[in-house]
Amino acid sequence: MTTLIVSVLVAHVLAMQADPPNMGAASTSLPREFHLEFLGQSISGVVDQSGSEIATYDFPRKRLIVVNSAVGLDFIDVSNPANPLKLSSFPCAGTNSVAIYGDLIAIAVAPKVRSIPGEVVFIDHTGQELRRMTVGANPDMVVFSPDGKTLLVANEGEADEENKIDPEGTVSVIDLGNGVMAATLRTADFRAFNTEADALKKQGACLFVPNHTVAQQLEPEYIAMSNDGLTAFVTLQEANALAVVDIPSARITSVFGLGLKDFSKSGLDPSDKDGGIHINPWPVFALRQPDAVLAWEQGGVQWLATANEGEQREGATLSDSVKAGTLTLDRGVFAKEGSNNPGWGWEDLVKPEHLGRLDVCGPMADLDADGDADRLVCFGGRGVTVWKFVDGKLLEAWDSGSDVERIVAERMPAVFNADSRKNPSPDQRSKSRGPEVEGLTTGIVDGRRLLFAGLERPGGVVTWDITDPTHPVPLDYANQRNTDAPLNIDKDAGLAIKNVAGVGDLGPEGLMFLSADKSPNGSPMVVVCNEISGTTSLWQVKVGPKNTKGSTFPK
């Protein structure tokens, strides 16, 4: 198989939406078919060490600023998107994230010891350092407000296992209204929610670390901001929760558990020992545990989308992942009859080719404390959820169900739930978190709002039309991973490959949309940072169908 780019469109579904409601910012103009076309790739040469993780775009200079964890930042000229050229690097150990507003660049920098405070480093467009500000533990993301007057920092506060310290997660609010040299900092923390553990657990939050406060267990991962710059939405991945920040007051106003996804209503492939691709309804719930979150306003409503990657807690304090087959299932709940789909009893469900090898959350299994499992809750929603934030409430508007797994199974089965470090490896990640949807970006193209989602394990990007956020339509799957190229990256044995030019892209992490008026070639583009291959790829969003005869995505 040569390097493969796959795409598919749902013409018959689109035809059914000839007259969708007026959704505000995005129009209902035709055409409604789109696909991604590969333009070019920058190769950092850094494999499996986050050589390309997050990017921001310096519009006046037509260059990307990319987090390369082995160095700090790479500056890449994309004036010719078909031939991106690395210009220079900015050395900065511990770089996790980067953002730009005008000529001001902000960098999130975490020390090796995660329990001590990190920093935000401000530099100008020439790479001249302007100022450093101390923030919370393990700063993981930085984002400017739309007017550039505020910078938010997600301080993840991950546990420091070596020193047996688990710092609190926080959000830093940096006021840049009087310039970077006069900037001031306030910290939004979660201590007000330390008494809300039981209420949050009822909402599906995963808060089971012994002798830890809620504030220690909430670990900010990713931030999206409202159009007016007054409200921020922060994913708390391991806890399966989302926080709302009032930016003017630098205060966390709400924390929402994100509920449990029911795979008996959609389906998943839960085993790597079932002889191939088998996506079926199973009596399994899932913690969504999103990584990326997006926010946009449409029709006077605040909408959000989350990439439900999943994440276990693994450490000396608590490892919450167990194999379903090691649990004693409640024989009444998991009976052959009743709501259990596919209608098998407990003794069948725990077989390796069924649910036995699936990673599930041990602390969430036993609801009545009688020693057996009353439910199975796996990690990661294996897709995308669209939410509506109205009157201070977070409401689920749409979930992709099993679409992501089905799309990859149909269009590129060689990478179905594959390992991003090995070829061939189809189905190997089915027992864990499946495709692991991690990065998201959105933008308006030809009057339609499109959503792009990167799949960390198989690679590639799925595109939906979300002009109607309650009824997204799958449009495209594009992946240039070459499954015939030799690939076996073993962290313990060292890197088995040094040049990934023939492998394509591995491990999409951060995605960024460039509108036509900002894009270097005058056409809308999607930038994909691939942390395993260390490559930064540019894709053009094309209007119209790709040549995909006789193929449609599942509804």
Helices and strands as residue ranges (DSSP letters): H 11-15, E 34-43, E 55-58, E 63-68, E 72-77, E 85-91, E 95-101, E 104-109, E 117-124, E 129-137, E 139-144, E 150-155, E 170-175, G 180-182, E 184-189, G 191-193, H 197-202, H 214-217, E 220-225, E 231-236, E 241-246, E 251-257, E 260-262, E 285-287, E 293-298, E 301-308, E 321-323, G 324-326, H 346-349, E 359-361, G 362-364, E 377-379, E 383-390, E 393-399, H 403-411, G 413-415, E 422-423, E 437-445, E 448-455, E 461-465, E 473-478, E 487-488, E 508-514, E 525-530, E 535-543
